[in-house]
């Protein structure tokens, strides 16, 4: 599994989703705006599954790494390596919501 390639593809797609959600801010009332963060979180999870499917990666298989004795799944590795992207973009959405 090319984790860096996966990460790069996920970042591109999340940037697009972030822009869609920021555009959607103008169409929802104040009470619904924070719900858009939940929607972004769901998109994050969906995109991980979609990209894994496109790349033929079984998220439930154990990640093969000679340097580690940890038994982590591909999904756990992907989330660990991509959470910083999600956090950064979710923070930007939150800033848009609160300003």
Beta strands, then each sheet from edge to edge (+ up, - down):
end
